[in-house]
Amino acid sequence: MNIFSQQLKLVNKAFSAKQLAEFMMFVVLFIFLLFGFLFERKPGGGDSGIFIKIAQGGFNMFFNNEINQYRFTRTFPSLLIGTALRVFHFSLTPENIRNAFNLLNAVAIFIALHFWLTIFDFFKFRLTTIVIWFTGMFVNFAILKFSMFNPILTDTTAFMIGTILIYYFFINSKIKLLIFTFIGAFTFPPLIVQGLLLYIFPYERNNTIEFNEKKLVLPILSVTIYLLGICIVFFFLPEGLLQKIINRIPAGINYSLLILSIPAICYYILKTSGNLLSLDYYKAIFIKYIVIGSFWLRTMVALSIIVLVKVLTFKFASQEIGVNPYGFLTTVLISPLQNPFLFLLSHILYYGPVVILIIFFWNQVSRFCNSIGIAFNLLLLFCIFLSFQSESRMLITLLPMIILAFTHHINTFKIKQQHLIIFILLSFIFSRFWFKIWETGMQGNYLEFPMQRYFMNQGPWMSNTMYYVQLAIILLCAIPLYLFVKRSRLNSE
């Protein structure tokens, strides 16, 4: 026992508490990702089958125009995997490609962790704050479970690239920001928007433009535009086209609760955008940037990147669009009508209890983003728009920015050990790393069990029964988190 104590003292002298905590973060991720890899993996099919074919076909599929335009913008990880397997003389079997994707996802997660810990040097977060951040960022269904269970997707690589974009934004490395934006444009569609906004509006340590939160003109206008869009979709589109749009929600609209769904999404828009949309703020931004020559140069470069991506897509992709902007827009409009606040429920299930805490601290989160500058303001609005739909995967590159804002706010809190333990335990439970999703021979109606073992984790395919059950669970879990928030505020420094 004395020998152990002496060795522990030596370790404490050699490494700081922060360094030991960071090391433990890597160890925890390694253990749980390895467990996820060995525990279970989803059989190929759907998007996974397409990405396997791209890895096998390589650049020949480009020259033969075999990939539709939407999937063309998600080809980078598959090409990287296929090229690596060829270089190291591995056969391009589906199993080898799957294992390579598992490895790529694990490496991407570790790289993202490294970059985030580097970003934290800017903010001087306390150790307890970093632990909460790590739990919120990595201990969730998206990272601990889904990245290993269904690895042949571009989500985890996009998560890494999104992190790298934020890092190069904070250190003002514009060339590297553009390089990874271009790579991101062929990994995950939202990344090109994220990267170019961060490039056009660089980080300023002393942002002098203040935000007036009292005027609700633009938020109310946003609600009005949304309601107008819904009216156009339901009352002016041809019946056949309307049904085609509704069919994009696999589980369908729960019309019995429609009277609650519409006020719910209107309240959500008003609440989330109230601290972000301001005419005075945007007027001040416009006056500031219109006279800056470098702003117009960066805008031209950004437009050139967009044109280049479009030219390459037109040249090497097929004529099939895959997902057109009009179809995506209408899907975003009607997705919140599936069930009241289903989109928020899905995001909590996918990213864990940290989303509940972000809801409680939304005013502070939006203020932090405004203080960073117009880039974070616009990205947060973009994130709100994407969050209307309940397929939470679409937020994987943007939610880390919001978790950073939340973490920055709670850095002044005196957090009790028992509250921290409760948050960590809830996060591990919500990650469902322990839950076996896939059963041998699993088939049937995806709105019923056993198929709901998988689809209850994906909002558009969640049955009404599982919506009610999981909503009740989340409301119960919100109680200790609310107490955590209330008492931490009272004890803040």
matplotlib code that plots the C-alpha trace (Angstrom):
import matplotlib.pyplot as plt

x = [0.0, 2.9, 4.6, 1.4, 1.0, 4.6, 4.1, 0.9, 2.8, 5.4, 2.8, 1.1, 4.5, 5.2, 1.8, -0.8, -4.3, -5.4, -2.9, -4.0, -7.7, -6.9, -5.1, -8.1, -10.4, -8.4, -8.4, -12.2, -12.9, -10.6, -12.2, -15.8, -15.1, -13.4, -16.4, -18.7, -16.7, -16.7, -20.3, -22.3, -22.4, -25.3, -25.4, -24.7, -27.5, -28.9, -26.2, -23.7, -24.1, -23.5, -20.4, -19.0, -19.5, -17.7, -14.7, -14.6, -15.1, -12.8, -12.3, -13.6, -17.1, -16.4, -15.2, -18.3, -20.7, -22.1, -22.8, -25.8, -25.1, -26.0, -23.8, -21.0, -20.7, -20.2, -17.5, -14.3, -14.2, -15.1, -12.3, -9.9, -10.8, -10.6, -7.3, -5.7, -6.8, -5.3, -2.0, -1.6, -2.8, -6.0, -8.8, -11.8, -14.3, -17.3, -15.9, -12.5, -14.1, -16.3, -13.3, -11.5, -14.4, -14.4, -10.7, -11.3, -14.1, -12.0, -9.1, -11.4, -12.8, -9.4, -8.2, -11.3, -10.6, -7.1, -8.1, -10.8, -8.4, -6.1, -9.0, -9.6, -6.2, -7.9, -10.5, -8.7, -11.5, -11.3, -10.9, -14.5, -15.7, -13.6, -15.0, -18.5, -17.6, -16.0, -19.1, -21.4, -19.4, -18.3, -20.5, -23.6, -25.3, -23.7, -20.1, -20.0, -22.7, -23.6, -20.0, -19.1, -22.5, -23.1, -19.6, -20.0, -21.2, -19.6, -20.8, -17.8, -15.3, -17.5, -17.5, -13.7, -13.5, -16.1, -13.8, -10.8, -12.7, -13.5, -9.8, -8.5, -11.1, -9.8, -6.2, -7.0, -5.4, -7.4, -5.6, -6.0, -9.6, -10.3, -8.5, -10.6, -13.7, -13.1, -12.6, -15.7, -17.7, -17.2, -17.8, -21.0, -23.1, -23.5, -19.7, -19.2, -21.7, -19.9, -16.4, -17.1, -18.9, -16.0, -13.7, -15.6, -16.1, -12.8, -12.5, -11.9, -10.8, -12.3, -15.7, -17.1, -20.6, -23.2, -26.4, -29.8, -31.9, -35.1, -36.5, -38.5, -39.3, -37.2, -38.1, -41.8, -41.2, -39.5, -42.5, -44.8, -42.7, -42.7, -46.5, -46.8, -44.6, -46.8, -50.0, -48.4, -47.4, -50.8, -53.2, -51.6, -49.5, -51.2, -52.4, -50.0, -47.0, -48.2, -48.5, -45.0, -43.7, -45.5, -44.1, -40.7, -41.6, -41.5, -43.6, -46.1, -47.7, -49.6, -52.7, -54.3, -51.5, -51.2, -52.9, -50.0, -47.2, -47.8, -47.6, -44.6, -42.5, -43.6, -42.6, -39.3, -38.5, -39.4, -37.4, -34.3, -34.0, -35.0, -31.3, -29.9, -32.0, -31.7, -32.0, -29.6, -27.0, -27.0, -27.0, -23.9, -22.2, -23.0, -21.6, -18.5, -17.7, -18.8, -15.8, -13.3, -11.6, -10.4, -14.0, -15.0, -11.9, -12.8, -16.4, -15.1, -12.8, -15.8, -17.9, -15.1, -15.0, -18.8, -18.5, -15.6, -17.6, -20.6, -18.4, -16.8, -20.2, -21.6, -18.5, -18.2, -21.6, -24.6, -27.6, -29.6, -29.8, -30.6, -31.8, -32.9, -32.9, -36.7, -37.4, -35.1, -36.7, -40.2, -39.1, -37.6, -40.9, -43.2, -40.8, -41.7, -45.4, -44.7, -45.2, -44.8, -41.2, -40.2, -37.1, -35.9, -36.6, -34.6, -31.6, -31.6, -31.7, -28.9, -26.6, -27.5, -28.5, -26.2, -28.9, -31.3, -28.7, -28.3, -32.0, -31.9, -29.0, -30.0, -29.9, -26.3, -25.4, -26.7, -25.0, -21.6, -22.0, -22.9, -19.8, -17.6, -18.9, -21.3, -19.9, -21.1, -24.3, -25.1, -24.0, -26.2, -29.2, -28.2, -28.1, -31.6, -32.9, -31.4, -32.7, -36.3, -35.9, -35.6, -32.8, -30.2, -27.2, -27.4, -26.3, -23.1, -20.7, -22.6, -23.6, -20.0, -20.0, -23.1, -21.5, -18.5, -20.8, -22.6, -19.2, -18.0, -20.9, -20.8, -17.0, -17.9, -20.2, -19.2, -20.5, -21.0, -19.5, -22.9, -24.3, -21.3, -21.7, -25.4, -24.7, -22.0, -24.2, -27.2, -24.9, -23.6, -27.2, -28.4, -25.5, -27.0, -23.6, -24.9, -28.1, -28.0, -29.9, -29.7, -31.0, -30.3, -33.0, -34.5, -37.2, -40.8, -42.6, -40.1, -42.8, -43.1, -40.6, -38.1, -37.4, -38.0, -34.9, -33.0, -35.6, -36.7, -33.3, -34.0, -36.7, -38.3, -38.8, -39.8, -43.3, -45.9, -45.7, -41.9, -42.3, -44.6, -42.4, -39.1, -40.7, -41.7, -38.2, -36.6, -39.0, -38.1, -34.4, -34.8, -35.8, -32.3, -30.7, -33.0, -31.9, -28.3, -28.8, -30.7, -28.2, -25.2, -26.5, -26.9, -23.3, -21.7, -18.7]
y = [0.0, 2.4, 1.5, 2.3, 5.6, 6.6, 5.7, 7.8, 10.8, 10.4, 10.4, 13.5, 15.3, 14.3, 15.2, 17.8, 16.9, 18.3, 16.1, 13.0, 13.9, 14.3, 10.9, 9.3, 10.8, 9.0, 5.8, 5.9, 6.5, 3.7, 1.2, 2.1, 2.3, -1.1, -2.5, -1.0, -2.6, -6.0, -5.8, -5.5, -4.0, -3.3, -5.4, -3.4, -1.8, 1.6, 4.3, 1.8, -0.3, 2.7, 3.8, 0.2, 0.4, 3.8, 2.4, -0.6, 1.3, 4.2, 7.1, 5.0, 5.7, 9.4, 9.0, 6.8, 9.2, 6.4, 8.5, 10.8, 14.4, 14.2, 11.2, 12.7, 15.3, 12.5, 10.4, 11.5, 8.9, 6.1, 7.1, 7.4, 3.9, 2.4, 4.0, 3.0, -0.6, -0.7, 0.8, -1.8, -4.6, -5.5, -7.0, -4.7, -7.0, -5.5, -6.8, -5.2, -1.9, -2.1, -2.7, 0.2, 2.5, 1.5, 2.3, 5.6, 6.6, 5.8, 7.8, 10.7, 10.8, 10.8, 13.6, 15.6, 15.2, 16.4, 19.5, 20.3, 20.1, 22.4, 24.9, 24.9, 26.5, 29.7, 29.6, 28.3, 26.0, 24.4, 20.6, 20.0, 22.0, 20.0, 16.7, 18.0, 19.1, 15.7, 13.8, 16.0, 15.9, 12.2, 10.2, 9.9, 7.6, 9.4, 8.7, 5.8, 3.7, 4.7, 5.4, 1.7, 0.1, 1.7, 2.8, 3.0, 6.6, 10.0, 11.4, 10.7, 12.0, 15.1, 15.5, 15.6, 18.1, 20.3, 20.4, 21.2, 24.1, 25.6, 25.2, 27.0, 29.7, 30.5, 30.6, 32.5, 30.0, 30.9, 28.6, 25.5, 26.6, 26.6, 23.3, 21.5, 23.3, 21.9, 18.4, 18.8, 19.7, 16.1, 14.6, 16.1, 18.8, 21.3, 21.5, 23.8, 26.3, 26.0, 26.4, 29.3, 31.3, 30.8, 31.9, 35.0, 36.3, 35.6, 35.4, 38.7, 38.6, 42.0, 42.0, 45.5, 45.1, 44.5, 42.6, 44.1, 41.2, 43.2, 43.5, 40.5, 41.8, 39.3, 36.3, 37.0, 37.5, 34.1, 32.4, 34.1, 32.9, 29.4, 29.4, 30.8, 28.0, 25.4, 27.0, 26.9, 23.2, 22.0, 24.3, 25.2, 22.2, 19.6, 16.6, 14.2, 16.4, 17.0, 13.3, 12.8, 15.4, 13.8, 10.4, 11.8, 11.4, 7.6, 7.3, 9.9, 12.9, 12.3, 14.4, 13.8, 16.0, 18.5, 21.1, 20.9, 20.4, 23.7, 25.9, 23.9, 24.7, 28.3, 28.7, 26.9, 29.4, 32.4, 31.2, 30.0, 32.9, 35.7, 36.2, 35.8, 37.8, 41.6, 44.3, 46.6, 43.9, 43.0, 46.7, 47.2, 44.2, 45.4, 48.8, 47.3, 44.9, 46.8, 49.1, 46.3, 45.2, 41.9, 40.9, 41.2, 39.3, 36.5, 36.5, 36.1, 33.2, 31.6, 31.9, 30.4, 27.4, 26.9, 27.2, 24.7, 22.2, 22.6, 22.2, 19.0, 17.7, 18.5, 16.9, 13.7, 12.9, 11.5, 13.6, 12.2, 14.8, 12.4, 15.1, 18.3, 21.6, 22.0, 18.5, 19.1, 22.5, 21.1, 18.2, 20.6, 22.5, 19.6, 17.4, 19.3, 18.4, 14.6, 14.9, 17.9, 18.6, 15.3, 16.9, 18.0, 14.5, 13.0, 15.3, 14.5, 10.8, 11.1, 13.5, 12.9, 14.9, 17.8, 18.9, 19.3, 21.5, 23.5, 24.1, 25.4, 27.7, 28.7, 32.5, 32.2, 29.9, 32.4, 35.3, 33.6, 32.9, 36.6, 37.6, 35.5, 37.3, 37.1, 33.7, 31.9, 33.9, 32.7, 29.1, 28.9, 30.1, 27.5, 24.8, 25.9, 25.5, 22.0, 21.1, 21.3, 17.9, 14.9, 13.2, 14.3, 13.2, 16.4, 18.4, 16.5, 19.2, 22.1, 20.8, 20.8, 24.6, 24.9, 22.5, 24.8, 27.8, 25.9, 24.8, 28.4, 29.6, 26.9, 27.4, 29.9, 27.4, 25.6, 22.1, 19.6, 16.1, 14.3, 16.5, 15.7, 12.0, 12.1, 13.9, 11.4, 8.4, 9.7, 10.4, 6.8, 5.5, 7.7, 6.5, 3.0, 1.5, -1.5, -1.9, -4.6, -3.1, -5.7, -9.2, -12.0, -12.1, -8.9, -7.8, -6.7, -3.3, -0.7, 0.9, -2.2, -4.3, -5.8, -3.2, -0.3, -1.4, 0.4, 2.9, 4.3, 6.0, 7.8, 10.5, 10.2, 6.5, 6.6, 5.1, 7.1, 4.5, 4.9, 8.7, 8.7, 6.2, 8.1, 11.5, 10.3, 9.0, 12.3, 14.4, 12.3, 12.7, 16.5, 16.8, 16.1, 18.1, 21.1, 20.8, 20.7, 23.9, 25.7, 24.8, 25.4, 28.9, 29.7, 28.5, 30.2, 32.3]
z = [0.0, 0.8, -2.5, -4.3, -2.5, -3.3, -7.0, -7.1, -5.6, -8.3, -11.0, -9.5, -9.5, -13.2, -14.5, -13.7, -12.8, -16.2, -18.1, -16.1, -16.9, -20.6, -20.6, -18.9, -21.6, -24.3, -22.3, -21.7, -25.3, -26.4, -24.0, -25.0, -28.7, -28.6, -26.7, -29.3, -32.1, -30.5, -29.1, -32.3, -35.8, -38.1, -41.3, -44.5, -46.5, -47.5, -47.5, -46.1, -49.2, -51.5, -49.6, -49.9, -53.6, -53.8, -51.8, -54.2, -57.4, -56.5, -58.9, -61.8, -60.5, -61.0, -64.5, -65.3, -63.6, -61.4, -58.2, -57.8, -56.9, -53.3, -52.5, -54.6, -51.8, -49.3, -51.1, -49.4, -46.5, -49.0, -51.4, -48.5, -47.3, -50.8, -51.5, -48.2, -48.6, -52.1, -51.0, -48.2, -50.5, -48.7, -50.6, -51.0, -49.4, -47.5, -44.2, -44.8, -45.8, -42.7, -40.4, -42.1, -41.5, -37.8, -37.6, -39.4, -37.1, -34.0, -35.3, -36.2, -32.7, -31.1, -33.5, -32.6, -28.9, -29.4, -31.3, -28.7, -25.8, -27.8, -28.3, -24.6, -24.0, -25.3, -22.6, -19.5, -18.4, -15.0, -14.7, -13.6, -16.6, -19.0, -17.5, -18.1, -21.6, -22.4, -21.1, -23.1, -26.3, -26.4, -24.0, -26.2, -28.7, -31.7, -30.6, -28.2, -30.0, -33.5, -34.8, -34.2, -34.7, -38.1, -39.2, -42.9, -42.9, -43.2, -39.9, -37.7, -40.2, -40.6, -36.8, -36.9, -39.8, -38.1, -35.0, -37.1, -38.8, -35.4, -34.3, -37.4, -37.0, -33.5, -34.6, -37.8, -40.2, -43.3, -45.8, -43.7, -43.0, -46.7, -47.3, -44.8, -46.0, -49.4, -48.0, -45.9, -49.0, -50.2, -46.7, -45.3, -47.1, -44.1, -43.7, -46.7, -45.1, -41.8, -43.2, -45.5, -42.8, -40.5, -43.3, -44.4, -40.9, -39.0, -35.3, -33.4, -29.8, -29.1, -30.7, -30.2, -31.7, -29.0, -29.5, -28.6, -27.3, -26.6, -30.1, -31.5, -34.9, -36.8, -34.6, -35.1, -38.8, -38.8, -37.2, -39.8, -42.7, -41.3, -40.9, -44.4, -45.7, -44.0, -45.5, -49.0, -48.6, -47.3, -49.1, -52.5, -53.6, -55.8, -53.7, -55.3, -54.6, -51.0, -50.4, -51.8, -49.3, -46.4, -47.3, -46.6, -42.9, -42.7, -39.5, -40.8, -39.1, -35.9, -36.8, -33.4, -31.9, -34.8, -32.7, -30.3, -32.9, -34.7, -31.5, -30.3, -33.4, -33.4, -29.7, -30.5, -33.3, -31.2, -28.2, -29.9, -32.4, -29.9, -28.8, -32.3, -34.8, -34.5, -37.2, -35.3, -34.9, -38.6, -39.6, -37.4, -38.9, -42.5, -41.8, -40.3, -43.1, -46.2, -46.0, -45.4, -48.7, -47.3, -46.5, -50.2, -51.2, -48.8, -50.1, -53.7, -52.6, -50.8, -54.0, -56.0, -53.7, -54.1, -57.9, -58.0, -55.9, -58.3, -61.4, -60.0, -59.1, -62.5, -64.2, -62.3, -60.7, -62.5, -63.6, -60.7, -57.9, -55.0, -52.5, -54.1, -52.2, -52.7, -51.3, -48.4, -47.5, -47.5, -45.4, -42.8, -42.9, -42.1, -40.0, -36.7, -37.3, -36.8, -33.0, -30.6, -30.0, -31.5, -33.0, -29.5, -28.2, -31.0, -30.4, -26.6, -27.4, -29.9, -28.1, -24.5, -21.4, -22.4, -24.8, -21.9, -20.1, -23.3, -23.4, -19.8, -20.6, -24.1, -23.4, -22.2, -25.1, -27.7, -25.9, -26.1, -29.8, -30.4, -28.4, -30.7, -33.8, -36.7, -37.9, -34.7, -34.8, -38.3, -37.6, -34.6, -36.8, -39.4, -36.6, -35.4, -39.0, -39.4, -35.9, -37.2, -38.6, -36.3, -38.1, -35.5, -37.5, -39.5, -36.4, -35.7, -37.0, -35.4, -32.0, -30.7, -31.1, -28.9, -26.3, -26.3, -25.6, -22.8, -21.3, -21.3, -19.3, -16.6, -16.1, -13.2, -11.4, -8.3, -9.3, -6.5, -6.9, -6.7, -9.5, -11.7, -11.0, -11.8, -15.1, -16.1, -15.2, -17.2, -20.2, -20.2, -19.8, -22.7, -24.9, -24.9, -25.4, -23.4, -25.6, -28.2, -31.2, -33.9, -33.6, -36.1, -38.8, -37.6, -40.1, -40.4, -40.0, -38.9, -36.7, -34.6, -32.6, -33.2, -35.9, -33.4, -31.5, -34.2, -35.6, -32.2, -32.2, -35.4, -35.2, -38.6, -38.1, -34.4, -33.7, -31.7, -28.9, -28.5, -28.8, -25.7, -23.8, -24.5, -23.9, -20.4, -19.7, -20.7, -18.7, -15.6, -16.3, -16.7, -13.0, -11.5, -14.3, -13.5, -9.8, -11.0, -12.9, -10.1, -7.3, -9.5, -10.3, -6.6, -5.9, -8.9, -8.3]

ax = plt.figure().add_subplot(projection="3d")
ax.plot(x, y, z, "-o")
ax.set_aspect("equal")
plt.show()
